């Protein structure tokens, strides 16, 4: 069942509520910590501007915040294996892994900085997980290779898109899986009925419109001009437009107007973590105005509705009107259904 729709950037442009003055008090500088370090699993330089987030956090708080190169799935595995002797204080994961961690007793409740300004769909009611930022399903289209840019899922069935569409394999990659789910919703399905999405993907295959659906490397292939259309997240599409070797004017970013699922990225306090106070300070920083604007520089959307995105980032992105089709889903139900959905996709979609 769909949750209340969220606009992608419902922000106040009149200035932030938190200034640079007083940050020390906000983030607990001067408090007595057992160790001047916080360990967050999955804090990878090059992703969501984490190198800058870590550096500015340390500058503000005096607490060291080292890089950790685990991905979301590896983070969940590590938390599971270390449940009796936790090593991390904070975990950063995709929404599905974060919910599994909470369900398995690997997280603790915490309502951080800005809690009341985070939509209900993007936080656990008891504070077991909270969204830091989110992406939205979106496409990048090489206009040198595609004459007419598609605006909807339905458009993709047109014969002009033969051998153009590339996405990650929905069986193995969450990025591709969410794109499949979004297509399913656009075709009239839901989390308990993916037949419309199966039919849609089979029709794309029969028409020869899917050029590639590998387990990895799709984004790189688009960046290098090897495939005409990338079906991924909006921040992937913006990176393709502004950070790849392709000329900026040759890449058009599209959020499909018949549906685009919001994909939250989550922070959790680790259950029985060794440095609980530092964990809270770390999450508070990431959900402060300063932290939210830092992650926005990577083209992801801050979760707090009262925080403005930097003007220089906003100018590069699509308008709010073009995100009106974006929506959240019941993410707990998604966790319950995702294995069965993948299995059905594997059985019924032509490879």
C-alpha positions in Angstrom: 0.0 0.0 0.0 1.4 3.4 -0.9 2.3 5.8 1.9 1.6 9.5 1.7 3.4 10.9 -1.3 6.5 13.0 -0.6 7.6 15.8 -2.8 11.3 15.4 -3.4 12.4 18.9 -2.2 9.9 20.4 0.2 12.4 22.9 1.7 12.4 26.3 3.2 14.5 28.7 1.1 14.5 31.5 3.6 17.6 30.5 5.4 18.6 27.7 7.8 17.6 27.4 11.4 21.1 26.4 12.6 24.0 28.8 12.1 27.7 28.2 12.5 27.6 29.9 15.9 26.8 27.5 18.6 27.7 24.3 16.7 29.9 23.2 19.5 27.0 23.1 21.9 24.8 21.4 19.4 27.2 18.5 18.8 28.5 18.0 22.3 32.0 19.4 22.0 33.6 19.5 25.4 31.6 16.5 26.7 33.6 13.6 28.2 33.8 10.7 25.8 35.5 7.4 26.5 37.4 7.7 23.2 37.7 10.6 20.7 36.5 8.5 17.8 33.2 7.3 16.3 33.0 4.3 14.1 30.3 4.3 11.4 30.1 1.3 9.2 29.7 2.3 5.5 31.2 5.8 5.4 32.8 5.6 2.0 34.7 8.5 0.5 33.2 9.3 -2.9 29.7 8.4 -1.8 27.2 11.0 -0.6 30.1 13.4 0.0 31.2 11.4 3.0 34.9 12.5 2.8 33.8 16.1 3.5 31.1 15.1 6.0 33.7 13.2 8.0 36.3 16.0 7.8 33.9 18.8 8.9 32.5 16.6 11.7 35.9 16.2 13.1 36.7 19.9 12.7 33.5 20.7 14.6 33.6 18.1 17.4 37.2 17.0 17.8 36.0 13.4 17.3 37.8 11.3 14.7 35.5 9.8 12.1 37.5 7.4 9.9 36.4 6.1 6.5 34.8 2.7 6.4 34.5 1.0 3.0 31.8 -1.6 3.7 28.7 -1.5 1.6 25.2 -1.8 3.0 25.0 -5.6 2.8 28.5 -6.0 4.3 27.5 -3.6 7.1 24.4 -5.8 8.0 26.6 -8.9 7.9 29.2 -7.3 10.2 26.6 -6.1 12.7 25.1 -9.6 12.7 28.5 -11.3 13.3 29.5 -8.8 16.0 26.1 -8.8 17.8 27.7 -10.1 21.1 30.6 -7.7 20.9 29.7 -4.6 18.8 32.6 -2.7 17.2 30.7 0.0 15.4 28.7 2.9 16.9 26.6 3.9 13.9 25.5 2.0 10.8 24.6 3.6 7.4 22.5 1.3 5.2 19.9 1.2 2.5 16.4 1.0 3.8 15.9 -2.7 3.4 19.1 -3.7 5.3 18.4 -1.1 8.0 14.9 -2.5 8.6 16.4 -6.1 8.8 18.9 -4.8 11.3 16.2 -3.3 13.4 14.0 -6.4 13.2 17.0 -8.5 14.3 17.7 -6.4 17.4 20.9 -4.9 16.1 19.9 -1.2 16.6 18.9 1.1 19.4 16.3 3.8 19.5 17.5 7.5 19.1 15.5 10.5 18.0 18.2 12.8 16.6 18.6 16.4 15.6 15.6 17.6 13.5 13.5 14.6 14.3 10.2 16.4 14.0 11.1 17.8 10.6 11.7 14.3 9.0 8.5 12.9 7.4 7.0 9.9 9.1 7.6 7.7 6.1 11.3 8.3 6.5 11.8 7.3 10.1 10.9 4.4 12.5 8.2 5.5 14.9 10.4 4.6 17.9 13.6 6.0 16.5 15.2 2.6 15.6 16.2 4.1 12.2 16.1 7.4 10.5 16.6 8.6 7.0 19.7 10.8 6.4 18.9 11.5 2.7 17.2 9.8 -0.2 17.4 9.2 -3.9 14.6 8.9 -6.5 14.3 6.6 -9.4 15.6 8.5 -12.4 17.2 8.1 -15.8 20.0 9.7 -17.8 19.5 9.9 -21.6 22.3 10.5 -24.1 20.6 12.9 -26.5 23.2 12.2 -29.1 22.0 8.6 -29.3 18.3 9.1 -28.5 16.3 11.4 -30.7 13.2 11.8 -28.5 13.7 11.6 -24.7 11.2 9.3 -23.0 9.2 10.9 -20.1 7.3 7.9 -18.8 7.6 4.1 -18.3 5.0 3.7 -21.0 7.2 5.6 -23.5 9.9 3.0 -23.1 7.9 0.5 -25.1 8.2 2.6 -28.3 10.2 1.0 -31.1 12.5 4.0 -31.3 14.1 2.8 -28.0 15.2 -0.5 -29.4 18.6 -1.5 -28.0 18.9 1.7 -25.8 17.9 0.9 -22.2 20.5 -0.2 -19.6 19.9 -1.0 -16.0 21.3 -3.1 -13.2 20.0 -6.7 -13.0 16.9 -6.6 -10.7 17.7 -10.1 -9.4 21.1 -9.1 -7.9 21.3 -5.3 -7.7 19.0 -3.1 -5.5 19.2 -0.3 -8.0 17.8 -2.4 -10.7 15.3 -4.0 -8.3 13.8 -0.6 -7.4 13.6 0.4 -11.0 11.6 -2.8 -11.7 9.3 -2.1 -8.7 8.7 1.4 -9.9 7.8 0.1 -13.4 5.4 -2.3 -11.7 3.6 0.4 -9.8 3.4 2.5 -12.9 1.8 -0.4 -14.7 -0.8 -0.8 -11.9 0.9 -3.4 -9.6 1.9 -3.2 -6.0 4.2 -5.0 -3.6 1.9 -8.1 -3.5 1.2 -8.2 -7.3 4.2 -7.8 -9.6 2.6 -9.4 -12.6 2.2 -6.0 -14.3 5.9 -5.3 -14.0 6.8 -8.8 -15.2 4.6 -8.3 -18.3 6.1 -4.9 -18.9 9.7 -6.1 -18.7 9.0 -9.1 -20.9 7.5 -6.7 -23.5 10.6 -4.5 -23.3 12.7 -7.7 -23.9 10.5 -8.9 -26.7 10.8 -5.5 -28.5 14.6 -5.6 -28.0 14.6 -2.3 -26.1 16.8 -3.5 -23.2 20.4 -3.2 -24.3 22.0 -4.4 -21.1 21.0 -5.7 -17.7 24.2 -6.9 -16.0 25.0 -7.3 -12.3 27.4 -4.3 -12.2 29.1 -1.6 -14.3 26.0 0.0 -15.9 26.7 3.5 -14.7 30.3 3.3 -15.9 29.1 2.1 -19.3 26.8 5.1 -19.6 29.5 7.5 -18.5 31.7 6.1 -21.2 29.1 6.5 -23.9 28.6 2.7 -24.4 24.8 2.7 -23.8 22.3 5.4 -24.7 20.1 5.3 -21.6 20.8 4.7 -17.9 17.9 3.6 -15.7 19.0 4.1 -12.1 18.6 6.8 -9.5 18.4 10.6 -10.0 21.8 11.2 -8.4 23.4 8.7 -10.8 21.8 10.7 -13.6 23.1 14.0 -12.3 26.5 12.5 -11.9 26.3 11.4 -15.5 25.4 14.9 -16.6 27.9 16.9 -14.6 30.7 14.5 -13.5 31.2 12.1 -16.4 33.3 12.6 -19.6 30.1 13.1 -21.6 29.3 16.7 -22.6 26.9 18.2 -20.1 24.5 19.3 -22.9 24.3 15.8 -24.3 22.8 14.3 -21.1 19.2 14.8 -20.1 17.9 13.8 -16.6 14.4 12.4 -16.4 12.2 11.5 -13.5 9.4 9.4 -15.1 6.1 11.2 -14.8 4.1 8.1 -14.2 5.9 7.1 -11.1 9.3 7.2 -9.3 10.0 5.5 -6.0 11.9 7.3 -3.2 14.8 5.3 -1.9 15.9 6.2 1.7 19.4 5.8 3.1 19.4 5.2 6.8 21.4 5.9 9.9 21.1 3.6 12.9 22.6 3.6 16.4 24.2 0.2 16.8 22.8 -1.8 19.7 25.1 -1.8 22.8 27.6 0.2 20.8 30.9 1.0 22.6 30.6 4.8 22.2 26.9 5.7 22.5 27.5 9.4 23.2 29.7 9.8 20.1 27.1 7.9 18.0 24.5 10.4 18.9 26.8 13.3 18.2 27.7 11.8 14.8 24.0 11.3 13.8 23.1 14.7 15.1 25.7 16.3 12.9 24.6 14.5 9.8 21.0 15.6 10.4 22.0 19.2 11.2 21.7 21.9 8.6 25.4 21.7 8.0 25.4 17.9 7.5 22.3 17.9 5.3 23.7 20.5 3.0 27.0 18.6 2.7 25.3 15.4 1.5 23.1 17.5 -0.9 26.3 18.4 -2.8 26.3 14.8 -4.0 22.8 15.3 -5.6 21.0 13.3 -2.9 18.0 14.9 -1.1 18.2 15.8 2.6 15.5 14.1 4.7 14.7 17.1 6.7 12.0 19.2 5.2 13.1 22.4 6.9 16.6 22.4 5.5 17.3 24.1 2.2 19.6 22.6 -0.4 22.5 24.7 -1.5 21.6 27.2 -4.2 24.4 26.0 -6.5 23.1 22.5 -6.3 19.5 23.4 -6.8 20.3 25.3 -9.9 21.7 22.1 -11.5 18.7 19.9 -10.7 15.2 19.4 -12.1 12.5 21.6 -10.7 10.2 20.4 -7.9 7.4 20.1 -10.4 9.3 17.4 -12.2 9.4 15.4 -9.0 5.7 15.4 -8.4 5.5 11.8 -9.5 7.8 10.6 -6.7 6.4 8.6 -3.8 7.4 6.5 -0.8 6.2 2.9 -0.3 5.6 0.7 2.7 9.3 -0.2 3.2 8.6 -2.8 5.9 6.3 -4.6 3.5 9.0 -4.3 0.9 11.4 -6.2 3.2 8.8 -9.0 3.6 8.1 -9.3 -0.1 11.5 -8.6 -1.8 12.8 -12.2 -1.9 9.6 -13.5 -3.4 9.6 -10.6 -5.9 13.1 -11.4 -7.0 12.4 -15.1 -7.4 9.4 -14.3 -9.5 11.4 -12.0 -11.7 14.1 -14.6 -12.1 11.5 -17.3 -13.1 9.4 -15.2 -15.5 11.4 -12.5 -17.1 13.3 -13.5 -20.2 17.1 -13.0 -19.8 
